[in-house]
Structures are given as structure tokens and as C-alpha cells.
Amino acid sequence: MKRLFLVLLFFLATGAIAPQYDVILVRSDLPLDWIIAQAYAHNSGVPIIVTKPDHLDEDVKKQLSGYIGSGFNNLVIIGGEQAISPVIKSELDDMGFLTHRISEGDRYGTSARVAIELFGRADEAVMVSGEAYDGLLIAERVASSISGPILL
């Protein structure tokens, strides 16, 4: 048991099994972006922080400061500049985050880009309507069970 623990500790320390990002940021009022991010969050153990589209609330800043203070600084933004303002990205950069934005021209392209960038080669994916919210939680549950992305 002690040997297994040491091997896992080695892999975590070297980044061999660490997730690509430490935190995910999505807009609080767009459930489609959140559900796309949730599939990756479940597979990687990475938390999701939600924000308003044009500014970071003080509570969100405190949460993010806690991550930075604990050495977690790789942040991915899901959604374009209309979803999460460039001002927010600038604030995150000023806080010390290494930010990366995943987006395309619309929600459909963004879901595909998330699948490509965060899941790489997945054996299966879940498809759900990008026009309605019914079925989103079921899609997320299935995506988590198959460790695959959600495509709108």
C-alpha cells in the first residue's frame, strides 16, 4: 500500500496524471457552456467557477485568489468574448492565472472545440440539442459515465 501511494505521489508531482487545467471559468447564466464544461470537470476533477459576463464578483475573486494561493494557476475559459468579457480575462491575467480561452463562432463550434482540446481522442461522445435545456443534465450524466465530451 505504501508503495502504491509513493507511485501515485510521483505521478502527481511530475504531472503525469495531472489535469491540463486547474480551474474552469464559465458564464453563470449560460447552462449550455456550464454543461459542456461539467463533462470535463467530472473526468478531470477540476472545479468550475461561474461568473457574470462582464465582471468578477468579490466572492469569485476570493475563490480564485485561494486557488492562486494554493499554486493552481492554469485556468480555462469556456466561451467567447461575448460570453465572458476580455476585461475578465485581463483581471485573471493580473491575478497571476495562465489563461486559455476555448471558443468558436457559436455554441456548437465551442462544444466541438472543447471536445477536441480537452478530450483529445474520445471513443464516444454525447449529442444534445443546443436549442433547448431539457436533457442537459441527462447528457452530462451520460458523458460522465462514458468519460466523453458533450456535443451540441
Backbone bond lengths (Angstrom), bond angles and torsions (degrees), N, CA, C in turn:
res aa  C-N    CA-C-N  psi(-1)  N-CA   C-N-CA  omega(-1)  CA-C   N-CA-C  phi
1 M - - - 1.457 - - 1.526 110.21 -
2 K 1.321 116.51 -43.26 1.458 120.66 -179.57 1.533 110.17 -62.66
3 R 1.328 115.71 -38.44 1.462 120.13 179.88 1.529 110.62 -65.49
4 L 1.334 117.52 -42.49 1.451 121.52 178.22 1.526 110.45 -60.80
5 F 1.314 116.33 -42.93 1.460 120.97 178.31 1.523 110.37 -60.26
6 L 1.319 118.22 -43.57 1.461 121.71 179.97 1.531 111.63 -65.10
7 V 1.312 117.01 -38.42 1.465 120.62 178.04 1.529 109.93 -65.11
8 L 1.341 117.73 -45.53 1.460 120.94 177.89 1.519 111.33 -62.40
9 L 1.314 116.67 -40.72 1.460 121.35 178.07 1.529 110.68 -61.90
10 F 1.340 116.73 -41.31 1.458 120.92 177.56 1.521 110.77 -60.47
11 F 1.343 117.05 -47.78 1.461 120.24 -178.77 1.526 111.62 -63.93
12 L 1.314 117.60 -38.79 1.461 120.34 177.23 1.521 110.97 -65.92
13 A 1.326 117.07 -43.20 1.463 121.38 -178.43 1.519 112.22 -66.14
14 T 1.311 117.48 -34.94 1.463 120.50 -178.85 1.523 112.49 -87.51
15 G 1.310 117.31 -7.38 1.456 120.94 179.07 1.512 113.88 83.20
16 A 1.318 117.33 8.61 1.461 119.96 -176.76 1.526 112.47 -66.27
17 I 1.336 118.28 -28.91 1.466 119.74 178.15 1.527 111.63 -123.63
18 A 1.321 115.92 16.53 1.457 119.85 179.31 1.527 109.75 -79.75
19 P 1.319 118.00 145.66 1.454 119.46 176.44 1.523 110.32 -66.96
20 Q 1.318 115.53 159.03 1.459 121.91 -178.38 1.529 111.61 -66.62
21 Y 1.325 116.85 -34.27 1.457 121.64 -178.23 1.523 109.80 -124.15
22 D 1.335 115.45 155.05 1.458 121.47 -179.23 1.523 112.43 -95.31
23 V 1.310 116.61 -26.33 1.460 121.19 -178.60 1.537 108.61 -153.66
24 I 1.330 114.60 148.50 1.457 122.20 179.14 1.524 107.74 -114.71
25 L 1.323 116.82 136.28 1.459 121.17 177.49 1.521 109.12 -117.04
26 V 1.340 116.34 126.87 1.465 122.22 176.56 1.526 108.77 -132.98
27 R 1.306 114.48 160.04 1.462 121.35 177.26 1.526 109.55 -72.62
28 S 1.314 116.36 137.13 1.467 121.19 -173.27 1.523 114.62 -70.03
29 D 1.305 117.87 -23.54 1.463 119.15 -175.73 1.531 113.70 -107.18
30 L 1.320 117.50 18.49 1.465 121.79 177.05 1.530 109.48 -121.09
31 P 1.338 117.05 90.11 1.461 119.02 -176.77 1.527 113.92 -62.17
32 L 1.328 117.80 -25.79 1.464 119.25 179.69 1.536 111.09 -66.52
33 D 1.328 117.43 -43.76 1.470 119.84 177.28 1.529 110.60 -64.67
34 W 1.330 116.01 -39.72 1.461 119.92 -179.27 1.529 110.78 -63.69
35 I 1.321 117.25 -42.59 1.468 120.18 -176.74 1.520 110.43 -69.28
36 I 1.331 117.66 -35.87 1.467 121.31 175.98 1.522 109.57 -63.21
37 A 1.324 116.16 -43.66 1.466 120.85 178.94 1.525 111.65 -67.58
38 Q 1.316 116.47 -35.06 1.463 121.29 -176.85 1.524 112.28 -61.34
39 A 1.327 117.05 -36.69 1.467 119.90 178.74 1.525 110.32 -60.36
40 Y 1.338 117.23 -43.14 1.468 120.84 177.41 1.530 110.83 -69.41
41 A 1.317 116.52 -40.68 1.468 120.90 -179.03 1.523 111.26 -59.52
42 H 1.321 117.49 -43.58 1.468 120.63 178.86 1.517 112.08 -63.89
43 N 1.321 116.74 -39.04 1.466 120.35 -178.54 1.518 112.81 -73.43
44 S 1.318 116.92 -31.12 1.467 120.28 -173.46 1.523 114.08 -105.73
45 G 1.323 117.38 -15.30 1.461 119.92 -176.47 1.518 112.99 77.97
46 V 1.318 117.04 16.53 1.461 121.97 -178.40 1.533 109.13 -90.24
47 P 1.328 117.59 132.24 1.463 119.69 -179.41 1.530 112.81 -75.26
48 I 1.324 114.66 155.41 1.461 122.11 175.95 1.521 108.09 -109.49
49 I 1.320 115.06 131.96 1.465 121.79 172.87 1.526 106.36 -110.97
50 V 1.333 116.96 136.82 1.454 120.70 177.89 1.517 109.90 -107.23
51 T 1.325 115.36 146.23 1.455 120.73 -177.64 1.519 110.85 -138.32
52 K 1.291 115.60 163.51 1.458 121.25 170.33 1.532 107.09 -73.81
53 P 1.309 118.11 159.77 1.459 119.41 -174.47 1.527 115.26 -69.51
54 D 1.346 117.40 -24.74 1.458 118.75 -172.15 1.525 115.94 -115.86
55 H 1.333 117.76 -8.36 1.472 118.81 178.68 1.534 110.52 -161.20
56 L 1.329 114.86 158.76 1.463 121.34 175.90 1.522 108.74 -92.99
57 D 1.326 117.06 124.95 1.462 120.93 173.99 1.526 109.59 -66.61
58 E 1.320 116.45 160.73 1.467 120.84 179.20 1.528 111.63 -60.80
59 D 1.338 117.26 -39.13 1.468 120.00 178.42 1.526 111.42 -62.94
60 V 1.317 116.65 -40.26 1.468 120.70 178.42 1.524 109.41 -65.94
61 K 1.330 117.04 -42.12 1.471 120.57 178.12 1.534 111.04 -60.13
62 K 1.332 116.56 -39.82 1.461 120.54 178.71 1.527 111.31 -64.55
63 Q 1.341 116.14 -43.50 1.465 119.82 177.61 1.522 110.39 -60.29
64 L 1.330 115.70 -46.88 1.461 120.08 -178.30 1.524 111.68 -66.52
65 S 1.320 117.46 -36.19 1.469 120.76 175.92 1.520 110.80 -62.37
66 G 1.327 116.10 -36.12 1.460 120.28 176.23 1.514 112.28 -62.69
67 Y 1.330 116.44 -39.56 1.463 120.26 176.95 1.520 110.88 -64.71
68 I 1.326 115.74 -47.41 1.471 119.80 179.51 1.527 109.63 -59.89
69 G 1.327 116.82 -44.31 1.462 121.32 179.92 1.521 113.36 -62.58
70 S 1.315 116.63 -23.76 1.464 121.11 179.28 1.530 112.48 -96.01
71 G 1.327 116.67 4.42 1.456 120.68 176.30 1.508 115.43 90.60
72 F 1.325 117.83 11.45 1.465 121.70 178.23 1.528 108.21 -98.92
73 N 1.322 117.30 109.53 1.460 117.58 -173.88 1.532 115.42 -129.68
74 N 1.317 118.48 3.25 1.466 120.84 178.26 1.520 109.00 -94.41
75 L 1.330 116.02 113.05 1.456 121.46 -174.41 1.515 109.75 -121.65
76 V 1.314 116.34 136.22 1.457 121.14 175.51 1.527 108.85 -114.73
77 I 1.321 114.53 132.42 1.462 122.44 176.10 1.523 107.13 -99.10
78 I 1.326 116.17 126.77 1.461 120.45 176.57 1.523 107.66 -101.47
79 G 1.326 116.33 115.70 1.458 121.60 179.17 1.510 111.69 122.41
80 G 1.318 115.16 154.56 1.456 121.84 -178.26 1.516 113.13 -76.76
81 E 1.323 114.59 -175.64 1.461 120.56 -177.71 1.521 112.46 -68.56
82 Q 1.333 117.64 -20.20 1.459 120.31 175.03 1.526 110.01 -76.30
83 A 1.307 116.58 -28.98 1.465 121.04 179.29 1.527 111.08 -79.85
84 I 1.322 116.22 -47.17 1.472 122.13 179.09 1.522 107.20 -132.87
85 S 1.299 115.07 116.78 1.456 123.63 -172.82 1.534 113.35 -57.02
86 P 1.336 117.04 146.96 1.467 120.65 172.54 1.532 112.16 -59.99
87 V 1.339 116.60 -24.25 1.468 120.51 177.04 1.538 109.72 -62.75
88 I 1.322 116.98 -39.14 1.467 121.25 178.29 1.522 109.92 -65.26
89 K 1.321 117.09 -44.14 1.468 119.93 178.14 1.525 110.15 -59.05
90 S 1.306 116.65 -41.20 1.464 120.91 178.53 1.534 111.15 -62.89
91 E 1.340 116.26 -42.46 1.473 120.51 176.59 1.528 111.15 -60.11
92 L 1.335 115.53 -42.45 1.469 120.26 179.87 1.527 110.98 -64.60
93 D 1.324 116.21 -42.49 1.463 120.33 177.01 1.532 110.36 -60.52
94 D 1.338 116.45 -42.71 1.469 121.06 178.89 1.527 112.13 -64.23
95 M 1.339 116.60 -29.61 1.475 120.60 178.63 1.529 111.30 -74.26
96 G 1.332 117.03 -17.19 1.457 120.57 -179.36 1.509 114.85 111.61
97 F 1.333 116.96 5.69 1.458 119.44 178.33 1.523 110.95 -78.29
98 L 1.310 114.97 146.59 1.458 122.13 168.02 1.517 104.87 -95.28
99 T 1.313 116.86 104.89 1.456 120.68 -171.86 1.525 112.18 -100.52
100 H 1.298 113.73 148.70 1.458 122.01 174.26 1.515 106.92 -139.84
101 R 1.320 116.47 132.56 1.461 121.17 179.99 1.529 108.50 -104.82
102 I 1.332 115.60 132.34 1.456 120.80 173.48 1.520 107.21 -111.14
103 S 1.327 115.49 115.85 1.459 119.86 179.52 1.519 109.79 -160.14
104 E 1.296 114.27 163.09 1.460 123.70 173.11 1.521 106.50 -139.68
105 G 1.304 117.50 -167.05 1.459 121.87 -175.85 1.515 115.24 -66.48
106 D 1.335 116.90 -24.47 1.460 120.73 180.00 1.532 109.18 -153.02
107 R 1.329 115.91 -179.40 1.468 120.82 -176.07 1.529 112.41 -63.54
108 Y 1.321 116.63 -30.83 1.465 120.85 -179.52 1.529 110.14 -68.61
109 G 1.318 115.12 -46.78 1.455 119.95 177.19 1.518 112.25 -64.81
110 T 1.337 115.91 -38.30 1.461 119.13 178.42 1.520 111.06 -63.32
111 S 1.341 117.50 -41.79 1.464 118.76 179.40 1.526 110.49 -63.63
112 A 1.327 117.41 -38.18 1.465 120.70 177.77 1.524 110.96 -67.10
113 R 1.332 117.14 -41.39 1.471 121.16 179.57 1.528 110.48 -65.05
114 V 1.324 117.97 -39.19 1.471 121.29 176.44 1.525 109.43 -61.78
115 A 1.332 116.33 -44.16 1.469 120.07 179.35 1.524 110.75 -59.20
116 I 1.314 116.88 -43.78 1.467 121.15 -178.65 1.524 111.29 -67.69
117 E 1.333 116.13 -49.90 1.468 119.93 -173.25 1.521 114.09 -76.39
118 L 1.320 117.28 -36.60 1.465 118.80 -173.98 1.528 113.93 -99.11
119 F 1.306 117.20 -24.65 1.460 119.33 -177.69 1.522 112.83 -107.37
120 G 1.328 116.84 -16.59 1.453 119.22 -179.33 1.508 111.31 59.94
121 R 1.299 115.26 -117.02 1.459 120.58 -179.06 1.528 109.05 -101.40
122 A 1.316 115.86 100.03 1.462 120.78 177.94 1.520 108.66 -101.76
123 D 1.317 115.95 141.05 1.460 120.34 178.82 1.525 112.22 -73.43
124 E 1.332 116.39 -29.09 1.456 120.98 -177.37 1.521 109.67 -140.70
125 A 1.317 115.74 156.35 1.462 122.43 175.35 1.521 108.39 -140.84
126 V 1.315 115.95 160.39 1.460 122.09 177.89 1.524 107.53 -110.71
127 M 1.320 115.38 131.23 1.466 120.26 177.21 1.522 108.83 -108.06
128 V 1.337 114.79 135.76 1.461 120.76 -179.79 1.529 107.60 -143.64
129 S 1.306 116.47 154.50 1.460 121.54 -179.50 1.519 111.04 -61.26
130 G 1.309 116.06 136.81 1.457 121.24 174.75 1.510 112.52 -92.15
131 E 1.328 116.54 5.36 1.465 121.51 -177.02 1.523 113.24 -108.32
132 A 1.316 117.73 -13.45 1.462 120.82 -176.66 1.524 109.49 -136.41
133 Y 1.315 115.59 155.71 1.460 120.14 -178.18 1.520 113.07 -93.95
134 D 1.328 117.34 -16.07 1.462 117.96 179.16 1.530 108.44 -67.57
135 G 1.267 115.66 138.08 1.462 120.41 -179.00 1.520 114.63 93.45
136 L 1.336 118.02 -8.47 1.465 119.43 -177.66 1.525 112.42 -64.57
137 L 1.325 116.95 -45.40 1.466 119.11 -178.51 1.521 111.50 -67.91
138 I 1.312 116.51 -35.89 1.462 119.41 176.65 1.527 109.79 -66.30
139 A 1.336 116.47 -41.90 1.473 120.52 178.40 1.527 110.30 -60.48
140 E 1.323 116.57 -41.77 1.471 119.70 179.67 1.518 110.98 -65.00
141 R 1.298 116.89 -41.05 1.467 120.75 179.92 1.521 110.96 -63.69
142 V 1.320 116.99 -43.75 1.466 120.49 178.54 1.531 109.89 -66.16
143 A 1.329 117.07 -43.94 1.474 120.62 179.57 1.525 110.68 -59.51
144 S 1.314 117.30 -40.38 1.469 120.47 177.78 1.526 111.39 -64.98
145 S 1.309 116.20 -38.69 1.463 119.77 -177.36 1.530 112.14 -70.29
146 I 1.329 116.90 -28.54 1.469 119.86 179.71 1.530 112.19 -101.03
147 S 1.341 116.15 -0.65 1.478 122.16 -176.96 1.530 111.33 55.44
148 G 1.321 114.53 43.34 1.458 120.01 -179.17 1.509 112.63 -125.19
149 P 1.330 116.48 168.67 1.465 121.46 -179.31 1.528 112.08 -81.07
150 I 1.313 114.12 168.11 1.463 122.32 173.03 1.522 107.34 -107.67
151 L 1.316 115.21 128.85 1.461 121.59 176.26 1.513 108.75 -113.37
152 L 1.318 115.90 132.11 1.466 120.04 177.59 1.521 108.27 -87.07
